Amino acid sequence: MVCLLLVSQPSKAQQDGKPRPVTQQEARTQQPDAKRLKAGYQTQVPGWILSAGDTLQLGQGSKEDKGFVYIHTLSASDDSDAQKSLNHTYSGQKVVLKELIARGSAENGFGVYGAISPGTLPPYYIALDSAINAGELLPPIKYRPSAAASPALPAKIAQELIKLKAALDAGTLTQQEYESRRRKLLN
C-alpha cells in the first residue's frame, strides 16, 4: 500500500508572518480582512499594489461635464443620489491615498475603495477598479503600457480633436489656443 501526502508550500508572505495584499478577485467575492488591506491592494494592473501613503495620479473624469463618476463622497446609506462626485478641476492632480477600505455586501459584491482628501475638501473615495478602468485613476508610468502597445485614442477624445481642428480651420481658434487645448486633451 502506498500513501501519498501532499503538502502545500506556504507563500513567502505567509512564511514571514506578514499578510499579503488583497487581490482584486478576493475583494469581489468576500469582505477583505482589514489587516490584509493594510498590507495593500493588488490592482488589475500587473505589479501595481496600492498602499496607504501612496501618491496617486488622477486622470480625467468620465462624466459628460468631465466630472468624476468613480470618485465621490460616501453617504451613510448606499444612496448614490446622496454622494457628491469630485469635479473636473481635479483632473490630472496628484492626491495621497489615506487608507484602503472595503465596501459592499454578499448580495451585491464587495469592492475596495481608496480614501483621499483632495486639497481642503472632505474625504472622497475612489472605487479603485472602476476608476482605473475608466481612466479616472492612472497607474504610475512604470505600470502603463508603452505608447506602441497602447490602443488608439478613445473615440470621445478623437471627436474632440476633430472639432478643435475644424474650429482652427474656421478661424474661431488661434493656433496657440488650438495647441493648448490639443495638449490638454492628449494628456
Secondary structure, DSSP 8 states (H G I E B T S, - for coil): -----------HHHHTT----EEHHHHHHS---HHHHHH-EE-SSTT-EE-TT-EEEE----STTS--SSEE---SSS-GGG--B--GGGTT-EEEEEEEEEEEETTTEEEEEEEE--TTS--EEEEHHHHHHHTSEE--GGGS--TTTS----HHHHHHHHHHHHHHHHTSS-HHHHHHHHHHHH-
